[in-house]
Structures are given as structure tokens and as C-alpha cells.
């Protein structure tokens, strides 16, 4: 596999700083780092972004995430490895990523479960991490960025 072109933020470097600033702001929103890694991985799985899956797993492992949990993210509903807050974040990630799959993209049940575990600042951070992951996924998938050692 070969990339169609460099990542657009490399072609238009002025785009990188605002994206990094937005991501930095999101990381200050108080969500646990593990949740950020989990939603990044799940969102990237849904979008088929091999580049982000590869890099996301590497970052999560460096942060101490277990192989067992990383292997189970795609089947998070059917495994015992995630707590209620992580499950709420993963459900929100799936809804926000799959906006066109239903007439009510983020159902009240999904939102209300997230509200049980996260305050507004946390929710803002979580939504930004999910949304930015979707941006990264779309750029990487469209340009066929190659996963692997260059990450």
C-alpha cells in the first residue's frame, strides 16, 4: 500500500497548529487518558483507519493499556473489561461517529448514560477527542496513509 499523497496537514502546514491546539485543549478536559485512548481506537476501527488504529494502539500501550482490553475494544459490549464510564464513552463515540446510521444519531439513552459519568467539561473534552479522531481518520483514509513504523 502506498499513500496517495502526504497527509493534508503536511501539505498545508498552517492547518497543523490549530488542530494540535484543539487537541491540547481537549486533553485538559479531565477525561481519563485511558478513555481517550479507547474512544480513539473505537472511532478509528469504525472508520477503517489503519494508520490511526496502529498508532492508537501503540500510544495506548505506552500509557499502560493492556492487550486484553485493546483486543476487546471492537466487542466492548460483550466483554467484562470496561467499566461503566468507559462503556458510556464508547457508546457515545459510536453514535457521534455513525451520524447517518439513524434518524436520532445520538439517542437520549446514550447521552444520558454519558451524563451520569461525565460533567460538562468532561463531555466537551470527550466530544472533541471523538470529533478530532474522526477528522484524523477522514484525512488518513482518503489519502491512504500507511500504518506502520513511520508512526
C-alpha positions in Angstrom: 0.0 0.0 0.0 1.2 3.5 -0.8 -0.2 6.8 0.3 -1.9 8.8 -2.4 -0.3 12.0 -1.2 1.2 13.3 2.1 -1.3 13.9 4.8 -3.1 17.2 4.1 -1.8 18.8 7.2 1.7 18.3 5.9 0.7 19.8 2.6 -1.0 22.8 4.3 1.2 23.1 7.4 -0.8 26.1 8.7 -3.6 23.6 9.5 -1.5 21.6 11.9 -1.2 24.2 14.7 -4.9 24.8 15.1 -5.6 21.0 15.2 -2.9 20.5 17.7 -4.2 23.4 19.8 -7.7 21.9 19.8 -6.4 18.5 20.7 -4.3 20.1 23.6 -7.4 21.8 24.9 -9.4 18.6 24.7 -6.7 16.8 26.8 -7.2 19.4 29.6 -10.9 18.5 29.9 -10.4 16.0 32.6 -11.3 12.7 31.0 -9.0 9.8 31.9 -6.3 9.2 29.4 -7.4 5.6 29.1 -10.9 6.7 27.9 -9.3 9.0 25.3 -7.3 6.0 24.0 -10.3 3.8 24.0 -12.6 6.2 22.1 -9.8 7.0 19.6 -9.3 3.3 18.9 -13.0 2.5 18.6 -13.7 5.5 16.3 -10.7 4.5 14.1 -12.0 1.0 13.9 -15.4 2.1 12.8 -13.8 4.4 10.1 -11.4 1.7 9.0 -8.3 3.9 9.6 -5.4 1.5 9.8 -3.0 4.3 10.4 -4.9 5.6 13.5 -5.6 2.1 14.8 -1.9 1.2 14.6 -0.8 4.5 16.2 -3.6 4.5 18.7 -2.7 1.0 20.0 1.0 2.0 20.3 0.1 5.1 22.3 -2.3 3.2 24.5 0.2 0.5 25.2 2.9 3.1 26.1 0.3 4.6 28.5 -0.1 1.2 30.2 -3.2 -0.2 28.5 -3.4 -4.0 28.4 -3.5 -6.1 25.3 -6.6 -7.8 26.6 -8.6 -4.5 26.7 -7.2 -3.3 23.4 -8.1 -6.5 21.7 -11.7 -6.3 23.1 -12.5 -2.7 22.1 -14.4 -3.7 19.0 -16.6 -6.0 21.1 -16.7 -3.8 24.2 -20.4 -4.6 24.8 -19.7 -8.3 25.1 -16.6 -8.3 27.3 -16.1 -7.7 31.0 -13.1 -5.5 30.7 -14.6 -2.0 30.7 -16.2 0.0 33.5 -19.5 1.9 33.2 -17.8 5.2 32.3 -15.7 3.6 29.6 -18.8 1.9 28.2 -20.7 5.2 28.2 -17.8 6.9 26.3 -17.5 4.1 23.8 -21.3 4.2 23.1 -21.1 8.0 22.6 -18.1 7.5 20.3 -20.0 5.1 18.2 -23.1 7.4 18.0 -21.1 10.5 17.2 -19.0 8.6 14.5 -22.0 7.0 12.9 -24.2 10.1 12.5 -26.0 8.8 9.4 -26.9 5.4 10.7 -30.2 6.5 12.4 -32.6 9.4 12.5 -31.6 10.3 16.0 -27.8 10.0 15.7 -27.1 10.4 19.5 -30.1 9.0 21.2 -31.1 10.3 24.6 -30.3 7.0 26.2 -26.6 7.2 25.0 -26.4 10.9 26.0 -28.0 10.4 29.4 -25.7 7.5 30.2 -22.7 9.7 29.4 -24.0 12.5 31.6 -24.1 10.0 34.5 -20.3 9.6 34.3 -19.0 12.9 32.9 -19.6 16.6 33.8 -19.9 19.2 31.0 -16.2 19.9 30.9 -15.5 16.2 30.6 -18.2 15.8 27.9 -16.8 18.7 25.9 -13.4 17.1 26.0 -14.8 13.7 25.1 -16.7 15.1 22.2 -13.6 17.0 21.0 -11.5 13.8 21.2 -14.1 11.8 19.2 -14.6 14.6 16.6 -10.9 15.1 16.2 -10.3 11.4 15.7 -13.0 11.5 13.0 -11.0 14.3 11.3 -7.8 12.4 11.5 -9.5 9.2 10.2 -11.0 11.0 7.3 -7.8 12.6 6.2 -5.8 9.4 6.6 -8.4 7.2 4.9 -8.9 9.5 2.0 -5.2 9.8 1.3 -4.5 6.1 2.2 -1.8 6.9 4.8 0.2 3.8 5.6 0.2 2.3 9.1 3.5 1.0 10.4 6.9 2.0 11.6 6.7 5.6 10.5 4.1 6.4 13.1 
